[in-house]
Amino acid sequence: MQPEKAREPRIVKAYDDLIGKKISNLQGEELGEIKELMIDATAGRVTYAILSFGGFMGLGDKLFAVPWVSLSYDPARDRFVMNADKELLANAPGFDKDHWPNMSDSTWSSTVHKYYSVKL
């Protein structure tokens, strides 16, 4: 029996490899796509994926900051998967492209993490 290989880290370019990547749920329904990544510059890690959901041809899209740990990459389908249904996103705290929240605000962050059942 051969020892299991350690999983190699996958280092990617944010803009080329992640921005625009589709997100679906466990049932295979498309939930949207990644529009932006938010990085905690002090901790040196991605904190949120900004997901667009709804609208038509980019108009009326609602944006959501989804905790990065809520997403997992599916290499077979070249997309991210999130354990959520469309109703969860439809009712999620969101914002429009011209009015972004202060994502450094601890109250805002706590609300978002609680909504997605993710511990800070």
MARDREN-520449 format. One record per atom (N, C-alpha, C, CB): atom name; residue number from 1; x negated, y, z. Coordinates in steps of 0.2 Angstrom, whole numbers. Glycine has a CB too. Example, Ala and Ser with C-alpha at 12.3 -4.5 7.8 and 13.67 -1.06 7.14 Angstrom:
REM residues 2
@dokol:N	lumba:1	east:-66	north:-28	up:39
@dokol:CA	lumba:1	east:-62	north:-22	up:39
@dokol:C	lumba:1	east:-66	north:-16	up:39
@dokol:CB	lumba:1	east:-57	north:-22	up:45
@dokol:N	lumba:2	east:-64	north:-11	up:35
@dokol:CA	lumba:2	east:-68	north:-5	up:36
@dokol:C	lumba:2	east:-64	north:0	up:39
@dokol:CB	lumba:2	east:-70	north:-3	up:29
//
This chain:
REM residues 120
@dokol:N	lumba:1	east:-4	north:-6	up:0
@dokol:CA	lumba:1	east:0	north:0	up:0
@dokol:C	lumba:1	east:-4	north:6	up:0
@dokol:CB	lumba:1	east:5	north:0	up:6
@dokol:N	lumba:2	east:-3	north:11	up:-5
@dokol:CA	lumba:2	east:-7	north:17	up:-5
@dokol:C	lumba:2	east:-4	north:22	up:-1
@dokol:CB	lumba:2	east:-8	north:19	up:-13
@dokol:N	lumba:3	east:-9	north:26	up:2
@dokol:CA	lumba:3	east:-6	north:32	up:6
@dokol:C	lumba:3	east:-3	north:37	up:2
@dokol:CB	lumba:3	east:-12	north:35	up:10
@dokol:N	lumba:4	east:3	north:39	up:5
@dokol:CA	lumba:4	east:7	north:44	up:1
@dokol:C	lumba:4	east:3	north:51	up:0
@dokol:CB	lumba:4	east:13	north:46	up:5
@dokol:N	lumba:5	east:3	north:53	up:-6
@dokol:CA	lumba:5	east:-1	north:60	up:-7
@dokol:C	lumba:5	east:2	north:65	up:-4
@dokol:CB	lumba:5	east:-1	north:61	up:-15
@dokol:N	lumba:6	east:-2	north:70	up:-1
@dokol:CA	lumba:6	east:1	north:76	up:1
@dokol:C	lumba:6	east:4	north:80	up:-4
@dokol:CB	lumba:6	east:-4	north:80	up:5
@dokol:N	lumba:7	east:10	north:83	up:-3
@dokol:CA	lumba:7	east:13	north:87	up:-8
@dokol:C	lumba:7	east:8	north:94	up:-10
@dokol:CB	lumba:7	east:20	north:90	up:-6
@dokol:N	lumba:8	east:7	north:94	up:-16
@dokol:CA	lumba:8	east:3	north:100	up:-18
@dokol:C	lumba:8	east:7	north:106	up:-18
@dokol:CB	lumba:8	east:-1	north:99	up:-25
@dokol:N	lumba:9	east:4	north:112	up:-15
@dokol:CA	lumba:9	east:8	north:118	up:-15
@dokol:C	lumba:9	east:9	north:120	up:-23
@dokol:CB	lumba:9	east:4	north:124	up:-11
@dokol:N	lumba:10	east:15	north:123	up:-24
@dokol:CA	lumba:10	east:16	north:126	up:-31
@dokol:C	lumba:10	east:15	north:133	up:-30
@dokol:CB	lumba:10	east:23	north:123	up:-34
@dokol:N	lumba:11	east:10	north:136	up:-33
@dokol:CA	lumba:11	east:9	north:143	up:-33
@dokol:C	lumba:11	east:12	north:146	up:-40
@dokol:CB	lumba:11	east:2	north:145	up:-32
@dokol:N	lumba:12	east:16	north:151	up:-40
@dokol:CA	lumba:12	east:19	north:153	up:-46
@dokol:C	lumba:12	east:19	north:161	up:-46
@dokol:CB	lumba:12	east:27	north:151	up:-46
@dokol:N	lumba:13	east:20	north:163	up:-52
@dokol:CA	lumba:13	east:21	north:171	up:-52
@dokol:C	lumba:13	east:28	north:172	up:-51
@dokol:CB	lumba:13	east:19	north:173	up:-60
@dokol:N	lumba:14	east:30	north:177	up:-47
@dokol:CA	lumba:14	east:36	north:179	up:-45
@dokol:C	lumba:14	east:40	north:181	up:-51
@dokol:CB	lumba:14	east:37	north:185	up:-40
@dokol:N	lumba:15	east:38	north:186	up:-55
@dokol:CA	lumba:15	east:42	north:189	up:-61
@dokol:C	lumba:15	east:43	north:183	up:-66
@dokol:CB	lumba:15	east:38	north:195	up:-64
@dokol:N	lumba:16	east:37	north:180	up:-68
@dokol:CA	lumba:16	east:38	north:175	up:-74
@dokol:C	lumba:16	east:41	north:169	up:-72
@dokol:CB	lumba:16	east:31	north:174	up:-76
@dokol:N	lumba:17	east:40	north:166	up:-66
@dokol:CA	lumba:17	east:43	north:160	up:-64
@dokol:C	lumba:17	east:49	north:160	up:-60
@dokol:CB	lumba:17	east:38	north:156	up:-61
@dokol:N	lumba:18	east:51	north:165	up:-56
@dokol:CA	lumba:18	east:56	north:165	up:-51
@dokol:C	lumba:18	east:62	north:170	up:-53
@dokol:CB	lumba:18	east:53	north:167	up:-45
@dokol:N	lumba:19	east:60	north:176	up:-55
@dokol:CA	lumba:19	east:65	north:181	up:-57
@dokol:C	lumba:19	east:69	north:178	up:-63
@dokol:CB	lumba:19	east:62	north:188	up:-58
@dokol:N	lumba:20	east:76	north:178	up:-62
@dokol:CA	lumba:20	east:80	north:176	up:-67
@dokol:C	lumba:20	east:82	north:168	up:-67
@dokol:CB	lumba:20	east:77	north:177	up:-74
@dokol:N	lumba:21	east:78	north:165	up:-62
@dokol:CA	lumba:21	east:80	north:158	up:-61
@dokol:C	lumba:21	east:87	north:157	up:-58
@dokol:CB	lumba:21	east:74	north:155	up:-56
@dokol:N	lumba:22	east:90	north:152	up:-61
@dokol:CA	lumba:22	east:97	north:150	up:-59
@dokol:C	lumba:22	east:97	north:147	up:-52
@dokol:CB	lumba:22	east:100	north:146	up:-64
@dokol:N	lumba:23	east:103	north:148	up:-49
@dokol:CA	lumba:23	east:104	north:145	up:-42
@dokol:C	lumba:23	east:111	north:141	up:-43
@dokol:CB	lumba:23	east:104	north:150	up:-37
@dokol:N	lumba:24	east:111	north:135	up:-41
@dokol:CA	lumba:24	east:117	north:131	up:-41
@dokol:C	lumba:24	east:118	north:129	up:-34
@dokol:CB	lumba:24	east:117	north:126	up:-46
@dokol:N	lumba:25	east:124	north:126	up:-33
@dokol:CA	lumba:25	east:125	north:123	up:-26
@dokol:C	lumba:25	east:124	north:115	up:-27
@dokol:CB	lumba:25	east:132	north:124	up:-23
@dokol:N	lumba:26	east:125	north:111	up:-21
@dokol:CA	lumba:26	east:124	north:104	up:-21
@dokol:C	lumba:26	east:129	north:101	up:-26
@dokol:CB	lumba:26	east:125	north:101	up:-14
@dokol:N	lumba:27	east:135	north:104	up:-28
@dokol:CA	lumba:27	east:139	north:101	up:-32
@dokol:C	lumba:27	east:138	north:102	up:-40
@dokol:CB	lumba:27	east:146	north:103	up:-31
@dokol:N	lumba:28	east:132	north:106	up:-41
@dokol:CA	lumba:28	east:130	north:108	up:-48
@dokol:C	lumba:28	east:134	north:114	up:-50
@dokol:CB	lumba:28	east:132	north:102	up:-52
@dokol:N	lumba:29	east:138	north:118	up:-46
@dokol:CA	lumba:29	east:141	north:124	up:-49
@dokol:C	lumba:29	east:136	north:129	up:-49
@dokol:CB	lumba:29	east:147	north:126	up:-44
@dokol:N	lumba:30	east:136	north:133	up:-54
@dokol:CA	lumba:30	east:131	north:139	up:-54
@dokol:C	lumba:30	east:133	north:144	up:-50
@dokol:CB	lumba:30	east:130	north:142	up:-61
@dokol:N	lumba:31	east:129	north:147	up:-45
@dokol:CA	lumba:31	east:130	north:152	up:-41
@dokol:C	lumba:31	east:128	north:159	up:-43
@dokol:CB	lumba:31	east:128	north:150	up:-34
@dokol:N	lumba:32	east:123	north:159	up:-47
@dokol:CA	lumba:32	east:120	north:166	up:-49
@dokol:C	lumba:32	east:113	north:165	up:-51
@dokol:CB	lumba:32	east:121	north:171	up:-44
@dokol:N	lumba:33	east:109	north:170	up:-51
@dokol:CA	lumba:33	east:102	north:170	up:-52
@dokol:C	lumba:33	east:98	north:175	up:-48
@dokol:CB	lumba:33	east:101	north:171	up:-60
@dokol:N	lumba:34	east:92	north:173	up:-47
@dokol:CA	lumba:34	east:87	north:177	up:-43
@dokol:C	lumba:34	east:86	north:184	up:-47
@dokol:CB	lumba:34	east:81	north:174	up:-41
@dokol:N	lumba:35	east:87	north:190	up:-44
@dokol:CA	lumba:35	east:86	north:196	up:-47
@dokol:C	lumba:35	east:80	north:199	up:-44
@dokol:CB	lumba:35	east:92	north:201	up:-46
@dokol:N	lumba:36	east:78	north:198	up:-38
@dokol:CA	lumba:36	east:72	north:201	up:-35
@dokol:C	lumba:36	east:70	north:196	up:-29
@dokol:CB	lumba:36	east:74	north:208	up:-33
@dokol:N	lumba:37	east:64	north:197	up:-27
@dokol:CA	lumba:37	east:62	north:194	up:-21
@dokol:C	lumba:37	east:60	north:199	up:-16
@dokol:CB	lumba:37	east:56	north:189	up:-22
@dokol:N	lumba:38	east:61	north:198	up:-10
@dokol:CA	lumba:38	east:60	north:203	up:-4
@dokol:C	lumba:38	east:54	north:200	up:0
@dokol:CB	lumba:38	east:66	north:205	up:0
@dokol:N	lumba:39	east:49	north:203	up:1
@dokol:CA	lumba:39	east:43	north:200	up:4
@dokol:C	lumba:39	east:42	north:204	up:11
@dokol:CB	lumba:39	east:37	north:201	up:0
@dokol:N	lumba:40	east:40	north:201	up:16
@dokol:CA	lumba:40	east:38	north:204	up:22
@dokol:C	lumba:40	east:31	north:205	up:22
@dokol:CB	lumba:40	east:40	north:199	up:29
@dokol:N	lumba:41	east:28	north:211	up:20
@dokol:CA	lumba:41	east:21	north:212	up:19
@dokol:C	lumba:41	east:17	north:211	up:25
@dokol:CB	lumba:41	east:21	north:219	up:17
@dokol:N	lumba:42	east:20	north:212	up:31
@dokol:CA	lumba:42	east:16	north:210	up:37
@dokol:C	lumba:42	east:15	north:203	up:38
@dokol:CB	lumba:42	east:19	north:214	up:43
@dokol:N	lumba:43	east:20	north:199	up:37
@dokol:CA	lumba:43	east:20	north:192	up:38
@dokol:C	lumba:43	east:17	north:188	up:32
@dokol:CB	lumba:43	east:26	north:189	up:40
@dokol:N	lumba:44	east:17	north:191	up:26
@dokol:CA	lumba:44	east:15	north:188	up:20
@dokol:C	lumba:44	east:19	north:183	up:18
@dokol:CB	lumba:44	east:8	north:186	up:21
@dokol:N	lumba:45	east:25	north:184	up:18
@dokol:CA	lumba:45	east:30	north:178	up:16
@dokol:C	lumba:45	east:36	north:181	up:12
@dokol:CB	lumba:45	east:32	north:174	up:21
@dokol:N	lumba:46	east:39	north:177	up:8
@dokol:CA	lumba:46	east:46	north:179	up:5
@dokol:C	lumba:46	east:51	north:178	up:10
@dokol:CB	lumba:46	east:47	north:175	up:-1
@dokol:N	lumba:47	east:55	north:184	up:11
@dokol:CA	lumba:47	east:60	north:183	up:16
@dokol:C	lumba:47	east:67	north:182	up:13
@dokol:CB	lumba:47	east:60	north:190	up:20
@dokol:N	lumba:48	east:69	north:186	up:8
@dokol:CA	lumba:48	east:75	north:185	up:4
@dokol:C	lumba:48	east:74	north:184	up:-3
@dokol:CB	lumba:48	east:79	north:191	up:6
@dokol:N	lumba:49	east:79	north:181	up:-6
@dokol:CA	lumba:49	east:80	north:181	up:-13
@dokol:C	lumba:49	east:86	north:185	up:-14
@dokol:CB	lumba:49	east:81	north:173	up:-16
@dokol:N	lumba:50	east:86	north:190	up:-19
@dokol:CA	lumba:50	east:91	north:194	up:-20
@dokol:C	lumba:50	east:95	north:190	up:-26
@dokol:CB	lumba:50	east:90	north:201	up:-22
@dokol:N	lumba:51	east:101	north:188	up:-25
@dokol:CA	lumba:51	east:105	north:184	up:-29
@dokol:C	lumba:51	east:111	north:189	up:-32
@dokol:CB	lumba:51	east:108	north:178	up:-26
@dokol:N	lumba:52	east:112	north:188	up:-39
@dokol:CA	lumba:52	east:117	north:191	up:-42
@dokol:C	lumba:52	east:123	north:186	up:-43
@dokol:CB	lumba:52	east:116	north:195	up:-49
@dokol:N	lumba:53	east:129	north:188	up:-42
@dokol:CA	lumba:53	east:135	north:184	up:-42
@dokol:C	lumba:53	east:141	north:188	up:-44
@dokol:CB	lumba:53	east:136	north:180	up:-35
@dokol:N	lumba:54	east:144	north:185	up:-49
@dokol:CA	lumba:54	east:151	north:188	up:-51
@dokol:C	lumba:54	east:149	north:193	up:-57
@dokol:CB	lumba:54	east:154	north:192	up:-45
@dokol:N	lumba:55	east:154	north:197	up:-59
@dokol:CA	lumba:55	east:153	north:202	up:-64
@dokol:C	lumba:55	east:154	north:198	up:-71
@dokol:CB	lumba:55	east:147	north:206	up:-63
@dokol:N	lumba:56	east:153	north:202	up:-76
@dokol:CA	lumba:56	east:153	north:200	up:-83
@dokol:C	lumba:56	east:147	north:203	up:-87
@dokol:CB	lumba:56	east:160	north:201	up:-86
@dokol:N	lumba:57	east:143	north:199	up:-89
@dokol:CA	lumba:57	east:137	north:202	up:-93
@dokol:C	lumba:57	east:133	north:207	up:-89
@dokol:CB	lumba:57	east:140	north:205	up:-100
@dokol:N	lumba:58	east:132	north:206	up:-83
@dokol:CA	lumba:58	east:128	north:211	up:-79
@dokol:C	lumba:58	east:132	north:216	up:-76
@dokol:CB	lumba:58	east:123	north:213	up:-83
@dokol:N	lumba:59	east:138	north:217	up:-78
@dokol:CA	lumba:59	east:143	north:223	up:-75
@dokol:C	lumba:59	east:147	north:220	up:-70
@dokol:CB	lumba:59	east:147	north:226	up:-81
@dokol:N	lumba:60	east:147	north:224	up:-64
@dokol:CA	lumba:60	east:151	north:222	up:-58
@dokol:C	lumba:60	east:148	north:217	up:-54
@dokol:CB	lumba:60	east:158	north:220	up:-61
@dokol:N	lumba:61	east:142	north:215	up:-56
@dokol:CA	lumba:61	east:138	north:210	up:-51
@dokol:C	lumba:61	east:138	north:212	up:-44
@dokol:CB	lumba:61	east:131	north:208	up:-54
@dokol:N	lumba:62	east:139	north:208	up:-40
@dokol:CA	lumba:62	east:138	north:210	up:-33
@dokol:C	lumba:62	east:131	north:206	up:-31
@dokol:CB	lumba:62	east:143	north:207	up:-28
@dokol:N	lumba:63	east:127	north:210	up:-27
@dokol:CA	lumba:63	east:120	north:207	up:-25
@dokol:C	lumba:63	east:121	north:205	up:-18
@dokol:CB	lumba:63	east:115	north:213	up:-26
@dokol:N	lumba:64	east:117	north:200	up:-17
@dokol:CA	lumba:64	east:117	north:197	up:-10
@dokol:C	lumba:64	east:109	north:195	up:-8
@dokol:CB	lumba:64	east:121	north:190	up:-10
@dokol:N	lumba:65	east:108	north:197	up:-2
@dokol:CA	lumba:65	east:101	north:195	up:1
@dokol:C	lumba:65	east:102	north:188	up:4
@dokol:CB	lumba:65	east:98	north:200	up:5
@dokol:N	lumba:66	east:99	north:183	up:1
@dokol:CA	lumba:66	east:100	north:176	up:4
@dokol:C	lumba:66	east:93	north:174	up:7
@dokol:CB	lumba:66	east:102	north:171	up:-2
@dokol:N	lumba:67	east:93	north:172	up:13
@dokol:CA	lumba:67	east:87	north:170	up:16
@dokol:C	lumba:67	east:83	north:165	up:12
@dokol:CB	lumba:67	east:88	north:167	up:23
@dokol:N	lumba:68	east:77	north:166	up:11
@dokol:CA	lumba:68	east:73	north:162	up:6
@dokol:C	lumba:68	east:73	north:154	up:8
@dokol:CB	lumba:68	east:66	north:164	up:6
@dokol:N	lumba:69	east:73	north:153	up:15
@dokol:CA	lumba:69	east:74	north:146	up:17
@dokol:C	lumba:69	east:80	north:143	up:16
@dokol:CB	lumba:69	east:72	north:146	up:25
@dokol:N	lumba:70	east:85	north:146	up:13
@dokol:CA	lumba:70	east:91	north:143	up:11
@dokol:C	lumba:70	east:91	north:140	up:5
@dokol:CB	lumba:70	east:97	north:149	up:11
@dokol:N	lumba:71	east:86	north:141	up:1
@dokol:CA	lumba:71	east:85	north:139	up:-6
@dokol:C	lumba:71	east:80	north:133	up:-6
@dokol:CB	lumba:71	east:83	north:144	up:-11
@dokol:N	lumba:72	east:81	north:128	up:-10
@dokol:CA	lumba:72	east:76	north:123	up:-12
@dokol:C	lumba:72	east:75	north:123	up:-19
@dokol:CB	lumba:72	east:78	north:116	up:-8
@dokol:N	lumba:73	east:69	north:121	up:-22
@dokol:CA	lumba:73	east:68	north:121	up:-29
@dokol:C	lumba:73	east:69	north:114	up:-31
@dokol:CB	lumba:73	east:61	north:123	up:-30
@dokol:N	lumba:74	east:73	north:113	up:-37
@dokol:CA	lumba:74	east:74	north:107	up:-40
@dokol:C	lumba:74	east:70	north:107	up:-47
@dokol:CB	lumba:74	east:82	north:106	up:-41
@dokol:N	lumba:75	east:64	north:104	up:-47
@dokol:CA	lumba:75	east:60	north:104	up:-53
@dokol:C	lumba:75	east:63	north:100	up:-58
@dokol:CB	lumba:75	east:53	north:101	up:-51
@dokol:N	lumba:76	east:67	north:95	up:-57
@dokol:CA	lumba:76	east:70	north:91	up:-63
@dokol:C	lumba:76	east:75	north:96	up:-67
@dokol:CB	lumba:76	east:74	north:85	up:-60
@dokol:N	lumba:77	east:78	north:100	up:-63
@dokol:CA	lumba:77	east:83	north:105	up:-67
@dokol:C	lumba:77	east:80	north:112	up:-67
@dokol:CB	lumba:77	east:90	north:105	up:-63
@dokol:N	lumba:78	east:74	north:113	up:-65
@dokol:CA	lumba:78	east:71	north:120	up:-65
@dokol:C	lumba:78	east:75	north:125	up:-63
@dokol:CB	lumba:78	east:69	north:121	up:-72
@dokol:N	lumba:79	east:78	north:124	up:-57
@dokol:CA	lumba:79	east:82	north:129	up:-54
@dokol:C	lumba:79	east:82	north:128	up:-46
@dokol:CB	lumba:79	east:90	north:129	up:-56
@dokol:N	lumba:80	east:85	north:133	up:-43
@dokol:CA	lumba:80	east:85	north:133	up:-35
@dokol:C	lumba:80	east:92	north:130	up:-33
@dokol:CB	lumba:80	east:84	north:140	up:-32
@dokol:N	lumba:81	east:92	north:127	up:-28
@dokol:CA	lumba:81	east:99	north:124	up:-25
@dokol:C	lumba:81	east:100	north:127	up:-18
@dokol:CB	lumba:81	east:98	north:116	up:-25
@dokol:N	lumba:82	east:106	north:128	up:-17
@dokol:CA	lumba:82	east:108	north:131	up:-11
@dokol:C	lumba:82	east:114	north:127	up:-8
@dokol:CB	lumba:82	east:110	north:139	up:-11
@dokol:N	lumba:83	east:114	north:126	up:-2
@dokol:CA	lumba:83	east:120	north:122	up:1
@dokol:C	lumba:83	east:125	north:127	up:3
@dokol:CB	lumba:83	east:118	north:118	up:7
@dokol:N	lumba:84	east:129	north:129	up:-2
@dokol:CA	lumba:84	east:134	north:134	up:-2
@dokol:C	lumba:84	east:139	north:133	up:-7
@dokol:CB	lumba:84	east:132	north:142	up:-2
@dokol:N	lumba:85	east:146	north:135	up:-6
@dokol:CA	lumba:85	east:150	north:135	up:-12
@dokol:C	lumba:85	east:152	north:142	up:-14
@dokol:CB	lumba:85	east:157	north:132	up:-9
@dokol:N	lumba:86	east:155	north:143	up:-19
@dokol:CA	lumba:86	east:156	north:150	up:-22
@dokol:C	lumba:86	east:160	north:154	up:-17
@dokol:CB	lumba:86	east:160	north:149	up:-29
@dokol:N	lumba:87	east:165	north:151	up:-13
@dokol:CA	lumba:87	east:169	north:155	up:-9
@dokol:C	lumba:87	east:164	north:158	up:-3
@dokol:CB	lumba:87	east:174	north:151	up:-5
@dokol:N	lumba:88	east:159	north:155	up:-1
@dokol:CA	lumba:88	east:154	north:157	up:4
@dokol:C	lumba:88	east:151	north:164	up:1
@dokol:CB	lumba:88	east:149	north:152	up:6
@dokol:N	lumba:89	east:149	north:164	up:-5
@dokol:CA	lumba:89	east:146	north:170	up:-8
@dokol:C	lumba:89	east:151	north:175	up:-10
@dokol:CB	lumba:89	east:142	north:168	up:-15
@dokol:N	lumba:90	east:157	north:173	up:-12
@dokol:CA	lumba:90	east:162	north:178	up:-13
@dokol:C	lumba:90	east:164	north:182	up:-7
@dokol:CB	lumba:90	east:168	north:175	up:-16
@dokol:N	lumba:91	east:163	north:179	up:-1
@dokol:CA	lumba:91	east:164	north:183	up:5
@dokol:C	lumba:91	east:158	north:185	up:9
@dokol:CB	lumba:91	east:168	north:178	up:10
@dokol:N	lumba:92	east:152	north:184	up:6
@dokol:CA	lumba:92	east:146	north:186	up:9
@dokol:C	lumba:92	east:145	north:193	up:10
@dokol:CB	lumba:92	east:140	north:182	up:6
@dokol:N	lumba:93	east:141	north:196	up:15
@dokol:CA	lumba:93	east:139	north:203	up:15
@dokol:C	lumba:93	east:135	north:204	up:9
@dokol:CB	lumba:93	east:136	north:205	up:21
@dokol:N	lumba:94	east:137	north:209	up:4
@dokol:CA	lumba:94	east:133	north:210	up:-2
@dokol:C	lumba:94	east:133	north:218	up:-2
@dokol:CB	lumba:94	east:137	north:207	up:-8
@dokol:N	lumba:95	east:130	north:219	up:-8
@dokol:CA	lumba:95	east:129	north:227	up:-10
@dokol:C	lumba:95	east:129	north:227	up:-17
@dokol:CB	lumba:95	east:122	north:229	up:-6
@dokol:N	lumba:96	east:129	north:234	up:-19
@dokol:CA	lumba:96	east:128	north:235	up:-26
@dokol:C	lumba:96	east:121	north:237	up:-28
@dokol:CB	lumba:96	east:134	north:240	up:-29
@dokol:N	lumba:97	east:119	north:237	up:-34
@dokol:CA	lumba:97	east:113	north:239	up:-36
@dokol:C	lumba:97	east:110	north:246	up:-34
@dokol:CB	lumba:97	east:112	north:238	up:-44
@dokol:N	lumba:98	east:115	north:250	up:-33
@dokol:CA	lumba:98	east:113	north:257	up:-31
@dokol:C	lumba:98	east:113	north:259	up:-24
@dokol:CB	lumba:98	east:118	north:262	up:-35
@dokol:N	lumba:99	east:115	north:254	up:-20
@dokol:CA	lumba:99	east:116	north:255	up:-13
@dokol:C	lumba:99	east:113	north:249	up:-9
@dokol:CB	lumba:99	east:123	north:256	up:-11
@dokol:N	lumba:100	east:107	north:248	up:-9
@dokol:CA	lumba:100	east:103	north:243	up:-5
@dokol:C	lumba:100	east:103	north:244	up:2
@dokol:CB	lumba:100	east:96	north:241	up:-8
@dokol:N	lumba:101	east:104	north:239	up:6
@dokol:CA	lumba:101	east:104	north:239	up:14
@dokol:C	lumba:101	east:96	north:240	up:16
@dokol:CB	lumba:101	east:107	north:234	up:17
@dokol:N	lumba:102	east:95	north:242	up:22
@dokol:CA	lumba:102	east:88	north:242	up:25
@dokol:C	lumba:102	east:87	north:235	up:27
@dokol:CB	lumba:102	east:88	north:248	up:30
@dokol:N	lumba:103	east:83	north:231	up:24
@dokol:CA	lumba:103	east:82	north:224	up:25
@dokol:C	lumba:103	east:77	north:223	up:31
@dokol:CB	lumba:103	east:80	north:220	up:19
@dokol:N	lumba:104	east:74	north:229	up:33
@dokol:CA	lumba:104	east:70	north:228	up:39
@dokol:C	lumba:104	east:74	north:229	up:46
@dokol:CB	lumba:104	east:64	north:234	up:39
@dokol:N	lumba:105	east:80	north:231	up:45
@dokol:CA	lumba:105	east:84	north:233	up:51
@dokol:C	lumba:105	east:86	north:226	up:54
@dokol:CB	lumba:105	east:91	north:237	up:49
@dokol:N	lumba:106	east:85	north:225	up:60
@dokol:CA	lumba:106	east:86	north:219	up:64
@dokol:C	lumba:106	east:93	north:217	up:64
@dokol:CB	lumba:106	east:83	north:219	up:71
@dokol:N	lumba:107	east:97	north:222	up:65
@dokol:CA	lumba:107	east:105	north:220	up:66
@dokol:C	lumba:107	east:107	north:218	up:59
@dokol:CB	lumba:107	east:109	north:227	up:67
@dokol:N	lumba:108	east:105	north:221	up:53
@dokol:CA	lumba:108	east:107	north:219	up:47
@dokol:C	lumba:108	east:104	north:211	up:46
@dokol:CB	lumba:108	east:104	north:223	up:41
@dokol:N	lumba:109	east:98	north:210	up:47
@dokol:CA	lumba:109	east:95	north:204	up:46
@dokol:C	lumba:109	east:98	north:198	up:50
@dokol:CB	lumba:109	east:87	north:204	up:48
@dokol:N	lumba:110	east:100	north:200	up:56
@dokol:CA	lumba:110	east:104	north:195	up:61
@dokol:C	lumba:110	east:110	north:193	up:58
@dokol:CB	lumba:110	east:105	north:198	up:68
@dokol:N	lumba:111	east:114	north:198	up:55
@dokol:CA	lumba:111	east:121	north:197	up:52
@dokol:C	lumba:111	east:120	north:192	up:46
@dokol:CB	lumba:111	east:124	north:204	up:50
@dokol:N	lumba:112	east:115	north:194	up:42
@dokol:CA	lumba:112	east:114	north:190	up:36
@dokol:C	lumba:112	east:112	north:182	up:38
@dokol:CB	lumba:112	east:109	north:193	up:31
@dokol:N	lumba:113	east:107	north:182	up:42
@dokol:CA	lumba:113	east:105	north:175	up:44
@dokol:C	lumba:113	east:111	north:171	up:47
@dokol:CB	lumba:113	east:99	north:176	up:49
@dokol:N	lumba:114	east:115	north:174	up:52
@dokol:CA	lumba:114	east:120	north:171	up:55
@dokol:C	lumba:114	east:125	north:169	up:50
@dokol:CB	lumba:114	east:124	north:176	up:60
@dokol:N	lumba:115	east:127	north:173	up:45
@dokol:CA	lumba:115	east:132	north:171	up:40
@dokol:C	lumba:115	east:130	north:165	up:36
@dokol:CB	lumba:115	east:132	north:177	up:35
@dokol:N	lumba:116	east:123	north:164	up:34
@dokol:CA	lumba:116	east:121	north:159	up:31
@dokol:C	lumba:116	east:119	north:153	up:35
@dokol:CB	lumba:116	east:115	north:161	up:26
@dokol:N	lumba:117	east:120	north:154	up:42
@dokol:CA	lumba:117	east:118	north:148	up:47
@dokol:C	lumba:117	east:111	north:147	up:47
@dokol:CB	lumba:117	east:122	north:142	up:46
@dokol:N	lumba:118	east:107	north:152	up:47
@dokol:CA	lumba:118	east:100	north:151	up:47
@dokol:C	lumba:118	east:97	north:155	up:53
@dokol:CB	lumba:118	east:96	north:154	up:40
@dokol:N	lumba:119	east:92	north:151	up:56
@dokol:CA	lumba:119	east:89	north:154	up:62
@dokol:C	lumba:119	east:84	north:159	up:60
@dokol:CB	lumba:119	east:87	north:149	up:67
@dokol:N	lumba:120	east:83	north:165	up:64
@dokol:CA	lumba:120	east:78	north:170	up:62
@dokol:C	lumba:120	east:71	north:167	up:65
@dokol:CB	lumba:120	east:79	north:176	up:66
//
